[in-house]
Amino acid sequence: MSTSSYFDPEKETLSRKEIEELQLVRLKKTVQHCMDSPFYKKRFEENGLKPEDIKTLDDLKRIPLTTKQDLRDTYPFGMASVSLDKCVRLHSSSGTTGNPTVILHTQRDLDEWANAVARCLWMVGCRPDDVFQNTSGYGMFTGGLGFQYGAERLGMLTVPAGAGNTRRQIKFFTDFGTTVVHAIPSYAGRIFDVMKAEGIDPRKDTKLRTLVIGAEPHSEDQRKRIEEMLGVKAYNSFGMSEMCGPGVAFECPEQNGMHIWEDYYIVEIIDPNTLESVPDGEYGELVLTTINREAMPLLRYRTRDLTRILSGECPCGRHHKRLDRMKGRSDDMMIVKGVNIFPIQIETVIMQFKELGTDYLITLETAEDNDVMTVEVELDQMFTDDFGRLNDLTKEITRRLKDEILLTPKVKLSPKGSLPKSEGKCVRVKDLRKKY
């Protein structure tokens, strides 16, 4: 078993200067390649741009932003930069209205994707003698096959369990000696609840030690709670289907931000309103440019995810920039009585109470022409007869939420297991307000 800290030492140990030199070479090649895409060829012509105009990394800002709507408008293959006979797979978003977004891959794209995911898993200590269990859905969702191929590339025994059927998941943990699990944060809590109901102690009855979490915005308090429940180290992962899927950015063992692999992507943070760049350390919308993709490269893609670039060097020795955990999405922002609120703000508060579980639901309604926010949270244990204590707890939660979001929500404490459960990303917000 290798003890090296790096899966790909050549790329992971690049200096900042070397990273930027490589990015410029790959950016120029990518821009030229994009001229084989009907969409980008037209976009450049409309803006009076030529590939040779991109001479420096700063020149990237001359290129207009690409949006999810652009992908939908060119559905299904209008943004491809290669012919379909060179593509071997496509993935699609689960859009509920209109056209979904489609991303094409050549075999080289899939190989590079697997390498990126393997690099992430290796970085947090996964090795060929580990057993990796994937609780993500497969098919069009990239979290399944993305982690599957990455884990296989690393050399681990893989268990493609798929989503749901929690009792079977736990049986696999115990029978197969699973050491590494990939799960979304809300489902990790569900696994622990079922383990507790079945009388299984994850520390004594399983070999679990590493959990990969992502796909849902989650607070540091929720991560720590998951680690405590399951007796694991939980590492934050970031990916999205438009960028391939998982493997875009990942925490190292220092857990002080996610390293974004800058030999694959150029990262920008912009103000979502002005579309201008913001300084490192300031929150804004993440914009990504792919520089190592054949089938369907994307230039300056607006992810809608809100984060920031963390300054300073990481003790792990990698010089790839680090992203803070996702604060939310610019299109997930709730406006309640004129106040901008993100679900992660609610979660950050409620996770500070040991009496509460990990599941919650924010409901927005209209009452007498006013916005009303209700935050329903499951208790960690079933209701007791101590209604005075529950009343005091409700008041304290309400007070802290008001301090955080600047308005007073209704707080409802519910028995454990009462909120709806989902095998995919959990629903955190229901907006039932009247539309005028």
C-alpha positions, 0 to 999 in steps of 0.5 A: 500500500502506497503511503504517498500523500499524492495520487498525481504528484506532478499536478498536485505539487505545482507552484502557483506560477506553474499552475497559472502557466499551465492554465494559460496553455490549456485556456488558449487550447480550450478557446480554440477548441470551442470554435468547433461549438456552434454556440461559442462560435456564434457567441464570439462573432457576436462580441467581436472576439477571436480566439487569439484575443485571449492572450493572458488569464485576465483576458478570460474576462472578455468572454461573456458568461455562460448560463444554465439557460444557454445549455437549455436553449441549445438542448440537446447537443448545440454546445458540443465541440466534437461530433457525436461519434466521438462521445461515449456518454451523456449525463443530464440534470433533473430539471423539473421544467423545460429542457434539462441540461445535457453534458457530453463526454468523450472517453478521454473526458471520462478518464480524466474525470475518474483521475480527478475523483481518485485524486480527491479520495486519495487525498483524504487517505483512501487506499486500495485496501479500503472498501468504498460504498456509494449511496448515491443514485446512478443513471443520469445523476453524476454522483453515482458513476462519478464516484464509482469510476474514481474509486475503481481508478484508485483501486478500492473494492467498490459497493455500488449500493445506490440510493435508499434501502437504508437497512440494506446499506447498513447490512453491507457496511457490516458484511463487506467491511465498508470503510469509506462511504459517500452520502449526502448530509441529510442521508447520513443522519438517516443512516444513523437513525436506523442504526440506532433503531437496529441496535448497531453501534457504528464505532463497534459494529462497523469499520467505517472511518471516512465519509464523503459528503456533498450535493447539499449545502450544510453547516460546519455544525452539521458536519461535526454532528455527523462525525460524532454520530457515525464515528467518522471523519467527514470530508466536504466535496463539491461537484456539479454535472456541468463540470463533469460531476464530483471531483471539482473541489475537495477538502484535504485532511486539514479541512480548511476549505476545498482545493479546487483542481486548477489544472482542470478549472479556472475559478472566478468569484463574481458579484451576482448582481453586478457580475464584476469580480470580487476580491479573495475572501469576499463571498460571491457567485462561483464561475468556472471555466473548464480547461481539460475537457474535449466533448463540451468545454464551458467558458465562464459558467455561472454555477449559481453557487455562493462561496469565496476563495480562502486566502493563505497557504494550506499546510498540506502543501498543495497550492491549488486555491481553496473554496469555502463551503457553499453558503447556498445558491444565488437562486435559492435565496428567499426574500421574506419581508424584504430580507434576503435569507439563505437556508444555510443561515437557518441550519447554522442556528438550529444545529447549535442545539443538541436537543434537535435532530438534523432534519428541518423544513422552512415553509413560507406562506401568506397571511393577511398579505404578509409573509410568514416563515415557519421553521419546523425542526425534528427533536433529537428524541421523542416528545417528553411530558416536559412541556415547559422545557420545550416551550423554553427551547422554542423561545430560545431557538426563535430568539437566535433565529431572529438575531441571525435573519433579522425577522421572527419566524414561527418555530415548531418542534416535531417528534423525530421522524415526522418530517418527510424523508427523501432518497435524493436531495432533501427539500428544505424550503416550501414556498406556498406564498400567494403570487401576485 
